[in-house]
Amino acid sequence: MIYRRLGKTDIHLPSIGLGCMGMSHGYGEPNDEESIATLEKAIEIGVTFWDTADIYGDGKNEELIAKVLKPNRDKIFLATKFGFKPDLENNYEFGFDASPKYMKIAVEKSLKRLNTEVIDLYYAHRIDPNIPVEETVGAMADLVKEGKVRFLGLSEASPNTLRRACAVHPISALQSEYSLLSRDVEKEILPACLELGVTFIPFSPLARGLMTNTLDLSLLKDGDFRKTLPRYQAEHAENNTALAKGFALIAKHKNCTPSQLALAWVLAQGEHIIPIPGTKRRTYLMENVGAIGMVLTKHELAEIEDLLAKYPNIGDRYNANSNKLVDKN
């Protein structure tokens, strides 16, 4: 295992973490038995940075993780998030509340579901447009003083918001989508993280499975979150399927899988980056860690850029409703 430092802390985390959302939420049917086996395998191979959120499965993901977390608490660096409120009539529409009042309720529920006394990294899952970030982070900092949380993070925050937050309390991690198909963060967010000493945590570094070249988009079930996203629809799906096939050929020439090549590309973009590919299967977990230590040549990087340029019609990463909660201030 190769490790990377978390923000300005003395904590060093495995350079690839584990996104746990798909075990309980968003992608297909849950398989708790395989998910637990995957969590246990992750401990065995050193993938001990786990990411969840209270909204994943409406708390079920935290409860699932707790089954493995409790007897292994000293081995796991655990991140969870607060803020989203489920709309019971529509699984893909959420309210959001990052107020101190709601946060105090949310953190107690997460601690109880996780069956732990402390959360290692606590994120505001989005930036609440109705609450100054200083107010949210100030309340989160109180949790640190109370010993309920060790370090603070933000998700989908703009560089300006991140700077304002850091002025209140150290922010150790900023999480946002980043992959070969989602590169908006390269312009301002990645440099801001580097400047401020904040670790950047890419979620969906495999573009929600698109870069694996294993998805038949026509077979996605109605309950799959990806069916709501532009990249999986109409002409974007056709473009992205062709892109994935071309990417798989580059991976073949390098004697690795497309997933490994995609993760190696993300890791190559900076030492302050720790991606958290999600999986609920041991097979994919083992495949993903195979990217650690891979080196990409200038020729390979250029070949990837040329391929991306051939298939520009990738589509937006979110639909209009989800995009409203991405901070742009």
Kinemage of the C-alpha trace (Angstrom):
@kinemage 1
@onewidth
@group {chain A} dominant
@subgroup {mainchain}
@vectorlist {calphas} color= white
{ca met a 1} P 0.000 0.000 0.000
{ca ile a 2} L 1.108 3.549 -0.760
{ca tyr a 3} L -0.156 6.308 1.533
{ca arg a 4} L -1.037 9.960 1.107
{ca arg a 5} L -1.368 12.629 3.781
{ca leu a 6} L -4.765 13.933 4.824
{ca gly a 7} L -4.692 17.721 4.598
{ca lys a 8} L -2.389 19.296 7.165
{ca thr a 9} L -2.920 16.483 9.654
{ca asp a 10} L -0.497 13.771 10.704
{ca ile a 11} L -2.852 11.139 9.273
{ca his a 12} L -1.726 9.137 6.238
{ca leu a 13} L -4.428 7.273 4.336
{ca pro a 14} L -4.233 4.571 1.665
{ca ser a 15} L -3.946 6.258 -1.719
{ca ile a 16} L -7.184 4.601 -2.835
{ca gly a 17} L -10.154 4.487 -0.478
{ca leu a 18} L -13.492 2.699 -0.646
{ca gly a 19} L -16.763 4.378 -1.568
{ca cys a 20} L -19.574 2.474 0.147
{ca met a 21} L -22.671 4.136 -1.321
{ca gly a 22} L -23.388 1.445 -3.909
{ca met a 23} L -23.639 -1.201 -1.208
{ca ser a 24} L -26.982 0.239 -0.135
{ca his a 25} L -28.011 2.971 -2.544
{ca gly a 26} L -28.159 4.088 -6.124
{ca tyr a 27} L -26.808 1.187 -8.182
{ca gly a 28} L -28.842 -1.986 -8.514
{ca glu a 29} L -29.876 -4.375 -5.767
{ca pro a 30} L -28.028 -4.509 -2.415
{ca asn a 31} L -26.139 -7.662 -1.490
{ca asp a 32} L -25.298 -7.291 2.194
{ca glu a 33} L -23.412 -10.575 2.426
{ca glu a 34} L -21.031 -9.677 -0.417
{ca ser a 35} L -20.748 -6.089 0.821
{ca ile a 36} L -19.658 -7.248 4.274
{ca ala a 37} L -17.170 -9.639 2.685
{ca thr a 38} L -15.856 -6.702 0.628
{ca leu a 39} L -15.427 -4.556 3.742
{ca glu a 40} L -13.568 -7.376 5.482
{ca lys a 41} L -11.360 -7.885 2.446
{ca ala a 42} L -10.641 -4.153 2.361
{ca ile a 43} L -9.243 -4.341 5.883
{ca glu a 44} L -7.123 -7.349 4.922
{ca ile a 45} L -5.475 -5.553 1.985
{ca gly a 46} L -5.150 -2.152 3.681
{ca val a 47} L -7.985 -0.195 2.054
{ca thr a 48} L -9.012 1.286 5.386
{ca phe a 49} L -10.365 4.692 4.310
{ca trp a 50} L -14.124 4.203 3.972
{ca asp a 51} L -16.667 6.746 2.778
{ca thr a 52} L -20.398 6.731 3.493
{ca ala a 53} L -23.222 9.211 4.221
{ca asp a 54} L -26.391 9.280 6.277
{ca ile a 55} L -28.528 9.543 3.117
{ca tyr a 56} L -27.191 6.345 1.532
{ca gly a 57} L -30.055 3.916 1.852
{ca asp a 58} L -31.614 6.347 4.351
{ca gly a 59} L -29.129 5.257 7.020
{ca lys a 60} L -28.860 1.621 5.976
{ca asn a 61} L -25.328 2.034 4.635
{ca glu a 62} L -24.043 3.333 7.952
{ca glu a 63} L -25.769 0.428 9.727
{ca leu a 64} L -24.204 -2.059 7.300
{ca ile a 65} L -20.714 -0.631 7.785
{ca ala a 66} L -21.145 -0.744 11.554
{ca lys a 67} L -21.213 -4.557 11.435
{ca val a 68} L -17.589 -4.578 10.314
{ca leu a 69} L -16.516 -1.261 11.834
{ca lys a 70} L -17.294 -2.120 15.468
{ca pro a 71} L -14.825 -5.018 15.878
{ca asn a 72} L -12.209 -3.222 13.731
{ca arg a 73} L -12.637 0.382 14.844
{ca asp a 74} L -8.944 1.090 15.402
{ca lys a 75} L -8.111 -0.044 11.848
{ca ile a 76} L -10.632 2.108 9.944
{ca phe a 77} L -10.571 5.790 9.038
{ca leu a 78} L -14.253 6.518 8.544
{ca ala a 79} L -15.873 9.398 6.671
{ca thr a 80} L -19.568 10.157 6.647
{ca lys a 81} L -21.696 13.139 5.643
{ca phe a 82} L -24.819 15.037 6.623
{ca gly a 83} L -27.290 17.465 5.098
{ca phe a 84} L -29.506 15.624 2.636
{ca lys a 85} L -33.059 14.801 3.637
{ca pro a 86} L -34.896 12.102 1.668
{ca asp a 87} L -38.131 12.847 -0.136
{ca leu a 88} L -40.069 9.646 0.488
{ca glu a 89} L -42.192 10.155 -2.622
{ca asn a 90} L -39.207 10.378 -4.959
{ca asn a 91} L -35.942 8.572 -4.268
{ca tyr a 92} L -33.953 10.954 -6.431
{ca glu a 93} L -35.181 14.250 -5.054
{ca phe a 94} L -33.763 15.484 -1.755
{ca gly a 95} L -34.094 18.471 0.472
{ca phe a 96} L -30.925 19.855 2.026
{ca asp a 97} L -30.225 21.394 5.419
{ca ala a 98} L -26.748 22.290 6.685
{ca ser a 99} L -27.984 24.361 9.604
{ca pro a 100} L -26.323 23.852 13.001
{ca lys a 101} L -29.665 22.712 14.418
{ca tyr a 102} L -30.072 19.923 11.867
{ca met a 103} L -26.388 18.984 12.016
{ca lys a 104} L -26.615 18.283 15.750
{ca ile a 105} L -29.483 15.881 15.113
{ca ala a 106} L -27.789 14.266 12.110
{ca val a 107} L -24.454 13.584 13.812
{ca glu a 108} L -26.092 11.852 16.768
{ca lys a 109} L -28.056 9.598 14.416
{ca ser a 110} L -24.922 8.745 12.444
{ca leu a 111} L -22.948 7.946 15.587
{ca lys a 112} L -25.729 5.643 16.751
{ca arg a 113} L -26.104 3.862 13.382
{ca leu a 114} L -22.336 3.452 13.063
{ca asn a 115} L -22.097 2.263 16.667
{ca thr a 116} L -19.042 4.419 17.296
{ca glu a 117} L -18.102 7.246 19.625
{ca val a 118} L -16.288 9.322 17.012
{ca ile a 119} L -16.397 9.992 13.262
{ca asp a 120} L -12.948 10.452 11.751
{ca leu a 121} L -13.951 12.778 8.895
{ca tyr a 122} L -17.306 14.556 8.865
{ca tyr a 123} L -18.476 16.287 5.690
{ca ala a 124} L -21.211 18.748 4.917
{ca his a 125} L -22.622 16.822 1.953
{ca arg a 126} L -23.306 20.026 0.025
{ca ile a 127} L -23.121 23.772 0.631
{ca asp a 128} L -26.459 25.058 1.869
{ca pro a 129} L -27.376 28.199 -0.132
{ca asn a 130} L -29.480 29.402 2.793
{ca ile a 131} L -26.805 29.076 5.488
{ca pro a 132} L -23.460 30.936 5.469
{ca val a 133} L -20.689 28.347 5.250
{ca glu a 134} L -19.037 30.026 8.238
{ca glu a 135} L -22.081 29.126 10.329
{ca thr a 136} L -22.101 25.516 9.169
{ca val a 137} L -18.372 25.008 9.686
{ca gly a 138} L -18.449 26.790 13.022
{ca ala a 139} L -21.030 24.310 14.259
{ca met a 140} L -19.030 21.397 12.811
{ca ala a 141} L -15.959 22.716 14.657
{ca asp a 142} L -17.912 22.447 17.896
{ca leu a 143} L -18.242 18.712 17.214
{ca val a 144} L -14.452 18.496 17.083
{ca lys a 145} L -14.229 20.215 20.465
{ca glu a 146} L -16.820 17.787 21.838
{ca gly a 147} L -14.813 14.800 20.614
{ca lys a 148} L -17.552 13.507 18.327
{ca val a 149} L -15.632 14.301 15.135
{ca arg a 150} L -11.891 14.395 14.440
{ca phe a 151} L -11.575 16.237 11.123
{ca leu a 152} L -13.852 18.281 8.853
{ca gly a 153} L -14.621 18.122 5.147
{ca leu a 154} L -16.848 19.715 2.532
{ca ser a 155} L -18.421 18.246 -0.592
{ca glu a 156} L -19.005 20.020 -3.920
{ca ala a 157} L -17.763 23.378 -2.595
{ca ser a 158} L -16.382 26.167 -4.767
{ca pro a 159} L -12.840 27.544 -4.201
{ca asn a 160} L -14.244 30.727 -2.656
{ca thr a 161} L -16.449 28.776 -0.260
{ca leu a 162} L -13.520 26.532 0.639
{ca arg a 163} L -11.370 29.546 1.512
{ca arg a 164} L -14.132 31.004 3.691
{ca ala a 165} L -14.540 27.667 5.452
{ca cys a 166} L -10.800 27.299 6.087
{ca ala a 167} L -10.793 30.706 7.772
{ca val a 168} L -13.166 29.305 10.414
{ca his a 169} L -11.612 25.866 11.003
{ca pro a 170} L -9.113 23.680 9.144
{ca ile a 171} L -10.802 21.755 6.334
{ca ser a 172} L -8.928 18.513 5.794
{ca ala a 173} L -10.745 17.253 2.711
{ca leu a 174} L -12.853 18.493 -0.171
{ca gln a 175} L -14.877 15.906 -2.041
{ca ser a 176} L -16.226 16.250 -5.558
{ca glu a 177} L -16.658 14.193 -8.696
{ca tyr a 178} L -13.460 13.813 -10.705
{ca ser a 179} L -12.692 11.407 -13.501
{ca leu a 180} L -11.642 11.411 -17.129
{ca leu a 181} L -15.176 12.589 -17.929
{ca ser a 182} L -15.565 15.103 -15.068
{ca arg a 183} L -12.671 17.553 -15.146
{ca asp a 184} L -14.202 20.876 -14.110
{ca val a 185} L -12.254 20.797 -10.835
{ca glu a 186} L -8.925 21.058 -12.650
{ca lys a 187} L -9.259 24.770 -13.382
{ca glu a 188} L -9.687 26.201 -9.875
{ca ile a 189} L -10.598 23.604 -7.247
{ca leu a 190} L -7.520 21.360 -7.447
{ca pro a 191} L -5.143 24.356 -7.295
{ca ala a 192} L -7.113 25.837 -4.376
{ca cys a 193} L -6.848 22.559 -2.462
{ca leu a 194} L -3.117 22.460 -3.065
{ca glu a 195} L -2.759 26.077 -1.947
{ca leu a 196} L -4.814 25.576 1.236
{ca gly a 197} L -3.390 22.180 2.213
{ca val a 198} L -6.681 20.371 1.635
{ca thr a 199} L -6.781 16.802 0.347
{ca phe a 200} L -9.018 16.376 -2.681
{ca ile a 201} L -11.218 13.263 -2.584
{ca pro a 202} L -12.618 12.323 -6.006
{ca phe a 203} L -15.826 10.344 -5.916
{ca ser a 204} L -16.942 8.432 -9.020
{ca pro a 205} L -13.356 8.308 -10.373
{ca leu a 206} L -14.518 5.640 -12.837
{ca ala a 207} L -17.311 7.935 -14.097
{ca arg a 208} L -19.935 5.806 -12.321
{ca gly a 209} L -18.726 2.760 -14.188
{ca leu a 210} L -18.540 4.271 -17.662
{ca met a 211} L -14.757 3.976 -17.892
{ca thr a 212} L -14.755 0.273 -16.996
{ca asn a 213} L -16.072 -0.714 -20.441
{ca thr a 214} L -18.266 -3.320 -18.727
{ca leu a 215} L -21.644 -1.566 -18.756
{ca asp a 216} L -24.463 -2.188 -21.184
{ca leu a 217} L -26.338 1.059 -20.661
{ca ser a 218} L -29.493 -0.361 -22.213
{ca leu a 219} L -29.720 -2.892 -19.365
{ca leu a 220} L -29.729 -0.422 -16.458
{ca lys a 221} L -32.746 -1.065 -14.254
{ca asp a 222} L -35.307 1.569 -13.342
{ca gly a 223} L -34.008 1.808 -9.778
{ca asp a 224} L -30.487 2.658 -10.944
{ca phe a 225} L -29.540 6.273 -10.156
{ca arg a 226} L -27.516 6.536 -13.356
{ca lys a 227} L -30.670 6.432 -15.490
{ca thr a 228} L -31.412 9.973 -14.266
{ca leu a 229} L -28.066 11.317 -15.521
{ca pro a 230} L -27.480 12.823 -18.988
{ca arg a 231} L -24.373 10.714 -19.616
{ca tyr a 232} L -26.441 7.559 -19.708
{ca gln a 233} L -29.061 8.859 -22.106
{ca ala a 234} L -29.549 9.154 -25.869
{ca glu a 235} L -26.613 10.420 -27.926
{ca his a 236} L -24.394 10.804 -24.847
{ca ala a 237} L -24.679 7.088 -24.127
{ca glu a 238} L -23.606 6.264 -27.676
{ca asn a 239} L -20.641 8.633 -27.444
{ca asn a 240} L -19.550 7.304 -24.065
{ca thr a 241} L -19.848 3.659 -25.056
{ca ala a 242} L -17.514 4.302 -27.997
{ca leu a 243} L -15.149 6.260 -25.741
{ca ala a 244} L -15.042 3.404 -23.217
{ca lys a 245} L -14.193 0.899 -25.952
{ca gly a 246} L -11.318 3.069 -27.167
{ca phe a 247} L -10.070 3.530 -23.613
{ca ala a 248} L -10.151 -0.229 -23.062
{ca leu a 249} L -7.761 -0.661 -26.007
{ca ile a 250} L -5.263 1.722 -24.403
{ca ala a 251} L -5.540 -0.267 -21.169
{ca lys a 252} L -4.994 -3.524 -23.040
{ca his a 253} L -1.767 -2.188 -24.531
{ca lys a 254} L -0.612 -1.321 -20.999
{ca asn a 255} L -1.557 -4.795 -19.719
{ca cys a 256} L -4.050 -3.457 -17.189
{ca thr a 257} L -7.817 -3.138 -16.943
{ca pro a 258} L -9.687 0.043 -17.944
{ca ser a 259} L -10.567 0.601 -14.270
{ca gln a 260} L -6.926 0.454 -13.255
{ca leu a 261} L -5.895 2.834 -16.025
{ca ala a 262} L -8.651 5.316 -15.127
{ca leu a 263} L -7.670 5.275 -11.445
{ca ala a 264} L -3.978 5.572 -12.258
{ca trp a 265} L -4.804 8.651 -14.335
{ca val a 266} L -6.659 10.255 -11.404
{ca leu a 267} L -3.813 9.455 -8.990
{ca ala a 268} L -1.314 10.999 -11.420
{ca gln a 269} L -3.013 14.385 -11.232
{ca gly a 270} L -1.564 15.241 -7.816
{ca glu a 271} L -0.178 13.840 -4.581
{ca his a 272} L -2.978 15.598 -2.682
{ca ile a 273} L -5.616 13.396 -4.356
{ca ile a 274} L -7.158 10.229 -2.834
{ca pro a 275} L -9.904 8.710 -5.010
{ca ile a 276} L -12.652 6.593 -3.474
{ca pro a 277} L -13.964 4.228 -6.165
{ca gly a 278} L -17.135 2.543 -5.017
{ca thr a 279} L -17.847 -1.155 -5.123
{ca lys a 280} L -19.762 -3.839 -3.263
{ca arg a 281} L -17.751 -6.721 -4.730
{ca arg a 282} L -14.408 -8.143 -3.661
{ca thr a 283} L -13.406 -8.755 -7.264
{ca tyr a 284} L -13.635 -5.078 -8.176
{ca leu a 285} L -11.986 -4.007 -4.920
{ca met a 286} L -8.950 -6.118 -5.756
{ca glu a 287} L -8.935 -4.847 -9.320
{ca asn a 288} L -9.034 -1.223 -8.186
{ca val a 289} L -6.073 -1.474 -5.828
{ca gly a 290} L -4.055 -2.779 -8.755
{ca ala a 291} L -3.855 0.846 -9.914
{ca ile a 292} L -1.709 1.808 -6.925
{ca gly a 293} L 1.865 2.407 -8.002
{ca met a 294} L 1.104 2.401 -11.730
{ca val a 295} L 3.112 4.949 -13.706
{ca leu a 296} L 1.759 6.548 -16.864
{ca thr a 297} L 4.188 7.722 -19.522
{ca lys a 298} L 3.872 11.021 -21.352
{ca his a 299} L 2.921 9.065 -24.458
{ca glu a 300} L 0.133 7.246 -22.617
{ca leu a 301} L -1.198 10.475 -21.117
{ca ala a 302} L -1.194 12.101 -24.555
{ca glu a 303} L -2.924 9.065 -26.060
{ca ile a 304} L -5.700 9.376 -23.454
{ca glu a 305} L -6.135 13.089 -24.176
{ca asp a 306} L -6.362 12.397 -27.905
{ca leu a 307} L -9.043 9.780 -27.307
{ca leu a 308} L -11.107 12.133 -25.141
{ca ala a 309} L -10.896 14.786 -27.843
{ca lys a 310} L -12.389 12.323 -30.350
{ca tyr a 311} L -15.518 11.813 -28.211
{ca pro a 312} L -16.440 15.200 -26.721
{ca asn a 313} L -20.210 14.666 -26.464
{ca ile a 314} L -20.041 13.131 -22.972
{ca gly a 315} L -23.001 14.990 -21.449
{ca asp a 316} L -23.403 16.691 -18.078
{ca arg a 317} L -22.604 14.771 -14.908
{ca tyr a 318} L -25.864 15.761 -13.195
{ca asn a 319} L -29.399 16.548 -14.250
{ca ala a 320} L -30.764 20.048 -13.660
{ca asn a 321} L -32.186 19.327 -10.213
{ca ser a 322} L -29.015 17.725 -8.842
{ca asn a 323} L -26.855 20.423 -10.369
{ca lys a 324} L -28.647 23.092 -8.338
{ca leu a 325} L -26.874 21.842 -5.209
{ca val a 326} L -23.365 22.117 -6.636
{ca asp a 327} L -21.850 25.237 -5.064
{ca lys a 328} L -20.803 27.859 -7.605
{ca asn a 329} L -20.359 30.902 -5.348
